[in-house]
Amino acid sequence: MSMSDSTYLIKNATLVNENKVFEADVRIEGERIAEISTTGLTAKENEEIIDAKGLHLIPGMIDDQVHFREPGLTHKAEIYTEAKAAVAGGITSFMEMPNTVPNTLTQDLLEDKYQIAAKKALANYSFFMGASNDNLDEVLKTNANDVCGVKVFMGSSTGNMLVDSEAVLDNLFRNCSMLIATHCEDEATVRANMAKAVKQYGEDIPIAQHPIIRDELACYRSSSKAVELAKKYNTRLHVLHISTAKELELLSNKLDIEGKKITAEACIHHLWFTDADYEKFGTRIKWNPAVKSKSDRDAIRKAVSDNIIDVIATDHAPHTKGEKANKYAKAPSGGPLVQHALPALFDMYHQGVFSLEKIVEKTSHSLAKLFRIKDRGFIREGYYADLVLVDLNKPNIVTPESLLYKCGWSPFEGQQFKASIQKTFISGHLAFNEGVFDESKKGHRLKFNA
């Protein structure tokens, strides 16, 4: 039997799918889900049986915001290592950002990344096209059936990726028919706040100043501008990594995500940490936008539950230990998260923050709907078998030795999570099996119903 013909029968699993939790058997044939039965399936000849009694079967997480650093920044991370870490964390598909070196600002550079991923990525993949102040013609050439969206940094970024021209933003929102994903922090506000901090502290700015420098006003000014443009031109806008309660005023809790033109994302770090954690973790939890107050965190959690925020992502953005060890102003923002995003969310389930159904909705179903991904994001017959088996009650301690990130560190080191990822299937391929990888098949390029 060839690899593409391999079949698995998952018996006695507790499925979490489409707002239901129920016991069922699932048959995988080749790359897709062949059968789902609540009354039991009989094994076929040469079929590998997996007894999933006591385990939960979920559709794999689709992470719509990662920075895997390739090309040009591979001393921090690369597509091979970070995709592998993602698969170990139950992430079956990722969408990667354009602030690599060179910035992904042409169709040729975009295609180069797809070629790298085809050879290296264990997970399924897509890459955002980047926008700058002077590449609108290139942006408008992007094929919406093959590319997840266009990324706009309406705040500081790497290289030539800060889009601060009012005319360019206006043209982009008017002319781009694809989803536009935005990083929203007002650059002028951030610079003014930074100047105040430098005046007060010189070179020794405390990390606790980070949410004061990158404050609520900086986020709101930029987010409100993006929402205003999207409403003006009826653009599909996706506001990334919401970090403040105030920004939630700009969003709608309309239940039908497919009917929403303006959507938003929450990230693991904004759901987990608060500004009280800077003292313990220092620059390891320095992200842009900044982790802010407990009241902001709690409002974001509630907005996820209330469908004001549509998806959960990681914003996985590794830097080396040496880079992060710099003083505040020189320490880069970002950290590695893909290996531990789902375990962190399952801890929030155990704490009563989110239901299992809500976690699956916000990490899989809603991503598939929002980005119009073909045949993924649900446990459905005929869909690709992007599946994860989770033991919700098998403790998992994050040790330096357990980390798969190229950067070799995690803000979660020492954390004991209550749940463990047991198995991860990528398009029917058992890529991760209780700590052991099978890298004989790579992930697929995601396709979209434009």
C-alpha positions as CSV (number, residue, x, y, z in Angstrom):
1,M,0.0,0.0,0.0
2,S,1.6,3.3,-1.0
3,M,1.9,6.2,1.5
4,S,-0.9,8.1,-0.2
5,D,-3.2,5.1,0.2
6,S,-2.5,4.6,3.9
7,T,-5.6,4.4,6.1
8,Y,-6.2,4.9,9.8
9,L,-9.2,4.1,12.0
10,I,-9.4,6.3,15.0
11,K,-11.7,4.6,17.5
12,N,-13.5,5.9,20.6
13,A,-12.3,9.5,20.3
14,T,-14.2,12.4,21.9
15,L,-14.6,14.8,19.0
16,V,-14.8,18.6,19.5
17,N,-16.3,19.9,16.3
18,E,-18.9,22.5,15.1
19,N,-20.0,23.4,18.6
20,K,-20.5,19.8,19.7
21,V,-18.6,17.3,21.9
22,F,-19.4,13.7,21.2
23,E,-17.8,10.2,20.9
24,A,-17.1,8.9,17.4
25,D,-14.9,6.8,15.2
26,V,-13.1,8.5,12.3
27,R,-11.6,6.8,9.3
28,I,-8.8,8.5,7.3
29,E,-8.1,7.3,3.8
30,G,-5.2,8.9,2.0
31,E,-5.3,12.6,2.6
32,R,-8.9,13.0,3.6
33,I,-11.5,12.0,6.2
34,A,-13.5,9.1,4.7
35,E,-16.0,8.3,7.4
36,I,-17.3,9.6,10.8
37,S,-19.6,7.4,12.8
38,T,-21.1,7.7,16.3
39,T,-22.2,4.1,16.2
40,G,-18.8,2.5,15.5
41,L,-16.7,1.6,12.4
42,T,-15.3,-1.9,11.6
43,A,-11.6,-2.0,10.8
44,K,-10.6,-2.9,7.2
45,E,-7.7,-5.0,6.2
46,N,-4.3,-3.2,6.5
47,E,-5.9,-0.4,8.4
48,E,-4.0,1.0,11.3
49,I,-6.2,1.3,14.4
50,I,-5.7,4.0,16.9
51,D,-7.6,3.6,20.2
52,A,-8.3,7.2,21.2
53,K,-10.3,6.3,24.4
54,G,-9.9,9.2,26.8
55,L,-8.5,11.5,24.1
56,H,-10.1,14.5,22.4
57,L,-9.9,14.7,18.6
58,I,-9.9,18.3,17.2
59,P,-9.3,19.9,13.8
60,G,-5.8,21.2,13.8
61,M,-5.1,24.8,14.7
62,I,-4.8,27.2,11.7
63,D,-2.4,29.9,12.8
64,D,-3.0,33.1,10.8
65,Q,0.1,35.0,12.1
66,V,3.6,33.6,12.3
67,H,7.1,35.0,11.5
68,F,9.3,32.1,10.6
69,R,12.2,34.4,9.6
70,E,13.1,32.8,6.3
71,P,14.7,34.2,4.1
72,G,17.3,36.5,5.6
73,L,16.9,36.1,9.3
74,T,17.6,32.4,9.7
75,H,19.9,32.8,12.7
76,K,16.6,33.3,14.6
77,A,14.4,30.7,13.0
78,E,13.6,29.0,9.7
79,I,10.6,27.4,8.0
80,Y,11.8,23.9,8.7
81,T,12.3,24.2,12.5
82,E,9.3,26.4,13.2
83,A,6.9,24.4,11.2
84,K,8.1,21.3,13.0
85,A,7.5,23.0,16.4
86,A,4.1,24.1,15.2
87,V,3.1,20.5,14.3
88,A,4.3,19.3,17.8
89,G,2.0,21.9,19.2
90,G,-1.1,20.8,17.2
91,I,-0.9,23.5,14.5
92,T,-1.5,22.0,11.1
93,S,-1.5,25.1,8.9
94,F,0.2,28.5,9.2
95,M,0.2,31.8,7.5
96,E,3.5,33.6,7.5
97,M,4.3,37.3,7.4
98,P,6.3,39.3,4.9
99,N,8.8,41.1,7.1
100,T,11.6,38.8,6.2
101,V,14.8,39.9,4.4
102,P,14.2,40.9,1.7
103,N,10.7,42.0,2.6
104,T,8.1,40.1,0.6
105,L,7.1,43.0,-1.6
106,T,7.1,41.5,-5.1
107,Q,5.4,38.4,-6.6
108,D,8.8,36.8,-7.3
109,L,9.9,37.1,-3.7
110,L,6.5,35.8,-2.5
111,E,6.9,32.8,-4.8
112,D,10.4,32.2,-3.5
113,K,8.9,31.6,0.0
114,Y,6.4,29.1,-1.3
115,Q,9.2,27.2,-3.0
116,I,11.1,27.0,0.3
117,A,8.0,25.8,2.2
118,A,7.2,23.1,-0.4
119,K,10.6,21.5,0.4
120,K,10.8,22.2,4.1
121,A,7.4,22.7,5.8
122,L,5.9,19.8,7.7
123,A,2.7,21.8,8.2
124,N,0.4,23.3,5.5
125,Y,1.3,26.8,4.6
126,S,0.4,30.2,3.1
127,F,2.3,33.5,2.9
128,F,1.0,37.0,3.1
129,M,1.9,39.5,0.3
130,G,3.5,42.6,1.9
131,A,2.5,46.2,1.2
132,S,4.8,49.2,1.3
133,N,4.5,52.8,0.4
134,D,5.5,52.1,-3.2
135,N,4.4,48.6,-4.3
136,L,0.7,48.8,-4.9
137,D,1.0,47.5,-8.5
138,E,2.7,44.3,-7.2
139,V,0.1,43.9,-4.4
140,L,-2.8,44.0,-6.9
141,K,-1.2,41.2,-8.9
142,T,-1.7,38.8,-6.0
143,N,-3.8,35.7,-6.8
144,A,-6.5,35.4,-4.1
145,N,-6.9,31.7,-4.8
146,D,-3.3,30.9,-3.8
147,V,-2.4,33.6,-1.2
148,C,-4.1,34.2,2.2
149,G,-4.0,38.0,2.1
150,V,-2.1,41.2,2.1
151,K,-0.3,42.4,5.2
152,V,0.0,46.1,6.1
153,F,2.1,47.4,8.9
154,M,0.3,50.6,10.0
155,G,3.0,50.9,12.7
156,S,6.8,50.3,13.0
157,S,8.2,47.3,11.1
158,T,11.3,45.9,9.5
159,G,12.8,47.5,6.4
160,N,10.5,49.3,4.0
161,M,7.2,47.9,5.4
162,L,5.8,50.8,7.4
163,V,2.9,52.1,5.4
164,D,2.4,55.7,6.7
165,S,1.3,57.5,3.5
166,E,-2.3,58.5,3.7
167,A,-2.6,58.4,-0.1
168,V,-1.1,54.9,-0.3
169,L,-3.4,53.5,2.4
170,D,-6.4,55.1,0.7
171,N,-5.5,53.5,-2.7
172,L,-4.8,50.2,-1.1
173,F,-8.1,49.9,0.8
174,R,-10.0,51.2,-2.3
175,N,-8.4,48.9,-4.8
176,C,-7.5,45.6,-3.0
177,S,-10.3,43.0,-3.2
178,M,-8.4,40.6,-1.0
179,L,-8.3,40.4,2.8
180,I,-6.0,43.1,4.3
181,A,-4.5,42.1,7.6
182,T,-3.1,45.1,9.6
183,H,-0.7,45.7,12.4
184,C,-2.2,48.7,14.0
185,E,0.0,51.0,16.2
186,D,0.3,54.7,15.4
187,E,3.9,55.5,14.8
188,A,3.8,59.2,15.8
189,T,2.2,58.3,19.1
190,V,4.8,55.6,19.9
191,R,7.7,57.9,18.9
192,A,6.4,60.7,21.2
193,N,6.0,58.3,24.1
194,M,9.5,56.9,23.5
195,A,11.0,60.4,23.5
196,K,9.4,61.0,26.9
197,A,10.8,57.7,28.2
198,V,14.3,58.5,26.9
199,K,14.2,61.9,28.6
200,Q,13.2,60.3,31.9
201,Y,15.4,57.2,31.9
202,G,18.1,57.7,29.3
203,E,19.4,54.3,28.2
204,D,18.0,52.4,31.1
205,I,14.3,52.4,30.2
206,P,12.5,49.8,32.4
207,I,10.7,47.0,30.5
208,A,7.5,48.0,32.5
209,Q,7.5,51.2,30.3
210,H,6.7,49.1,27.2
211,P,2.9,49.2,27.5
212,I,3.2,52.9,28.3
213,I,5.3,53.7,25.3
214,R,3.1,51.5,23.0
215,D,-0.1,52.5,24.8
216,E,-3.8,52.2,24.3
217,L,-4.0,55.4,22.3
218,A,-1.3,54.3,19.8
219,C,-3.3,51.1,19.1
220,Y,-6.7,52.8,19.0
221,R,-5.6,55.6,16.7
222,S,-4.3,53.2,14.1
223,S,-7.1,50.6,14.5
224,S,-9.8,53.2,14.1
225,K,-8.1,54.5,11.0
226,A,-8.0,51.0,9.5
227,V,-11.7,50.4,10.4
228,E,-12.7,53.8,8.9
229,L,-10.9,53.0,5.6
230,A,-12.5,49.6,5.5
231,K,-16.0,50.9,6.0
232,K,-15.4,53.7,3.5
233,Y,-14.4,51.2,0.7
234,N,-16.2,48.0,1.9
235,T,-12.8,46.3,2.2
236,R,-12.2,43.0,3.9
237,L,-10.1,44.1,7.0
238,H,-8.6,41.8,9.6
239,V,-7.1,43.6,12.6
240,L,-4.3,41.5,14.1
241,H,-3.3,41.1,17.7
242,I,-5.9,43.2,19.5
243,S,-4.3,44.3,22.8
244,T,-6.6,46.8,24.4
245,A,-10.2,46.9,25.7
246,K,-10.8,50.2,23.9
247,E,-10.2,48.8,20.4
248,L,-13.1,46.4,21.0
249,E,-15.5,49.3,20.6
250,L,-14.5,49.3,16.9
251,L,-15.7,45.7,16.4
252,S,-19.0,43.8,15.9
253,N,-20.2,40.7,17.5
254,K,-22.2,39.6,14.4
255,L,-22.4,35.8,14.7
256,D,-22.0,35.0,11.0
257,I,-18.2,35.4,10.5
258,E,-18.7,34.8,6.7
259,G,-20.8,37.9,6.6
260,K,-18.3,40.1,8.5
261,K,-16.2,42.5,6.5
262,I,-14.2,43.6,9.6
263,T,-12.7,40.9,11.7
264,A,-10.1,40.7,14.5
265,E,-7.6,38.4,16.1
266,A,-6.4,37.8,19.7
267,C,-3.0,36.3,20.4
268,I,-1.9,33.8,23.0
269,H,0.3,36.3,24.9
270,H,-2.4,38.9,25.2
271,L,-4.7,36.2,26.5
272,W,-2.2,34.8,29.0
273,F,0.2,37.5,30.3
274,T,-0.4,40.9,31.9
275,D,1.8,43.9,32.7
276,A,2.4,42.5,36.1
277,D,4.5,39.8,34.4
278,Y,7.2,42.2,33.1
279,E,9.0,42.1,36.4
280,K,9.4,38.3,36.2
281,F,9.9,37.8,32.5
282,G,11.5,41.0,31.3
283,T,12.1,41.4,27.6
284,R,11.0,37.8,27.0
285,I,7.5,39.1,27.0
286,K,8.2,42.2,25.0
287,W,5.8,42.1,22.0
288,N,4.3,44.7,19.7
289,P,1.6,45.5,20.5
290,A,2.5,45.3,24.2
291,V,1.0,43.1,26.8
292,K,-1.1,45.5,28.8
293,S,-3.2,45.5,31.9
294,K,-5.2,42.6,33.5
295,S,-8.4,44.5,32.6
296,D,-7.3,44.6,29.0
297,R,-6.5,40.9,29.1
298,D,-9.8,40.0,30.7
299,A,-11.7,42.2,28.1
300,I,-10.0,40.4,25.3
301,R,-10.8,37.0,26.7
302,K,-14.5,38.0,27.0
303,A,-14.5,39.4,23.5
304,V,-13.3,36.0,22.2
305,S,-16.1,34.3,24.1
306,D,-18.6,36.9,22.8
307,N,-17.5,36.6,19.2
308,I,-16.3,40.2,19.0
309,I,-12.8,38.7,18.4
310,D,-13.0,36.1,15.7
311,V,-9.8,34.1,15.8
312,I,-6.9,33.2,18.1
313,A,-3.3,33.1,16.7
314,T,0.3,33.1,18.0
315,D,2.2,35.9,16.3
316,H,5.1,33.5,16.7
317,A,8.2,35.8,16.2
318,P,11.5,34.3,17.5
319,H,14.7,36.2,18.3
320,T,17.9,34.8,19.7
321,K,18.6,34.8,23.5
322,G,21.3,37.3,22.9
323,E,19.1,39.7,21.1
324,K,16.4,39.5,23.8
325,A,19.0,40.0,26.5
326,N,19.7,43.6,25.3
327,K,18.5,46.6,27.2
328,Y,14.9,47.6,26.6
329,A,15.4,49.9,23.6
330,K,17.6,47.4,21.7
331,A,15.8,44.2,22.6
332,P,13.6,43.2,19.7
333,S,9.9,42.5,20.2
334,G,8.5,39.0,19.7
335,G,8.8,35.5,21.0
336,P,8.3,31.9,20.1
337,L,4.8,30.4,20.7
338,V,3.6,27.8,18.2
339,Q,4.7,24.8,20.2
340,H,2.7,25.8,23.3
341,A,-0.3,27.8,22.0
342,L,-2.9,25.0,22.2
343,P,-1.6,23.7,25.6
344,A,-1.9,27.3,26.9
345,L,-5.5,27.5,25.6
346,F,-6.3,24.1,27.2
347,D,-5.1,25.4,30.5
348,M,-7.5,28.3,30.0
349,Y,-10.2,25.7,29.4
350,H,-9.3,24.0,32.7
351,Q,-9.5,27.4,34.4
352,G,-13.0,28.0,33.0
353,V,-12.0,30.8,30.7
354,F,-13.0,29.1,27.4
355,S,-15.0,26.0,26.5
356,L,-13.4,23.3,24.3
357,E,-16.0,24.2,21.6
358,K,-14.9,27.9,21.7
359,I,-11.2,27.0,21.5
360,V,-11.8,24.9,18.4
361,E,-14.0,27.5,16.8
362,K,-11.5,30.3,17.3
363,T,-8.4,28.3,16.3
364,S,-9.8,26.3,13.4
365,H,-13.4,26.8,12.2
366,S,-13.4,30.6,12.1
367,L,-10.0,30.7,10.4
368,A,-11.3,28.4,7.6
369,K,-14.4,30.6,7.2
370,L,-12.6,34.0,7.5
371,F,-9.9,33.1,5.0
372,R,-12.2,30.9,2.8
373,I,-9.8,28.0,3.0
374,K,-10.7,25.0,0.9
375,D,-11.6,21.8,2.6
376,R,-9.9,22.4,5.9
377,G,-10.7,23.5,9.4
378,F,-13.5,21.0,10.3
379,I,-13.9,17.3,11.0
380,R,-16.0,16.6,8.0
381,E,-16.2,13.7,5.6
382,G,-14.3,14.6,2.4
383,Y,-12.2,17.3,4.1
384,Y,-8.5,17.0,4.5
385,A,-7.5,15.0,7.6
386,D,-5.8,17.8,9.5
387,L,-6.4,16.4,12.9
388,V,-5.0,16.5,16.5
389,L,-5.4,14.0,19.3
390,V,-5.1,15.7,22.7
391,D,-4.8,14.3,26.2
392,L,-6.4,17.0,28.3
393,N,-5.2,15.4,31.5
394,K,-1.5,14.5,30.7
395,P,0.7,17.1,32.3
396,N,3.4,18.6,30.1
397,I,6.3,20.6,31.6
398,V,8.1,23.0,29.3
399,T,11.8,22.4,29.6
400,P,14.7,23.8,27.6
401,E,15.3,20.3,26.2
402,S,11.8,19.9,25.0
403,L,11.9,23.1,22.8
404,L,11.9,22.6,19.1
405,Y,12.4,26.3,18.2
406,K,15.7,27.2,16.6
407,C,16.0,30.1,19.0
408,G,16.1,27.6,21.9
409,W,14.0,29.5,24.5
410,S,10.4,30.1,25.4
411,P,8.5,32.5,27.7
412,F,6.7,29.3,29.0
413,E,9.9,27.6,30.2
414,G,9.1,26.0,33.6
415,Q,5.4,26.1,33.0
416,Q,3.5,22.9,33.6
417,F,0.5,22.6,31.2
418,K,-2.3,20.3,32.1
419,A,-2.8,19.0,28.5
420,S,-0.4,17.3,26.0
421,I,-0.6,17.0,22.2
422,Q,-0.4,13.3,21.4
423,K,-0.7,13.0,17.6
424,T,-0.9,15.4,14.7
425,F,-2.1,14.5,11.2
426,I,-1.3,16.7,8.3
427,S,-3.5,15.9,5.3
428,G,-3.9,12.3,6.5
429,H,-0.1,11.9,7.2
430,L,0.7,11.1,10.9
431,A,3.5,13.7,11.1
432,F,3.8,13.7,14.9
433,N,3.2,10.7,17.1
434,E,3.9,11.0,20.8
435,G,7.1,12.9,20.4
436,V,8.3,11.1,17.2
437,F,8.1,12.9,13.8
438,D,7.6,11.3,10.4
439,E,9.0,13.9,7.9
440,S,8.5,11.7,4.8
441,K,5.7,14.0,3.6
442,K,5.5,17.8,3.6
443,G,2.5,20.0,4.1
444,H,0.4,21.4,1.3
445,R,0.0,24.9,0.0
446,L,-3.3,26.2,1.3
447,K,-5.9,27.0,-1.4
448,F,-8.7,29.6,-1.0
449,N,-12.2,30.1,-2.4
450,A,-11.6,33.7,-3.5
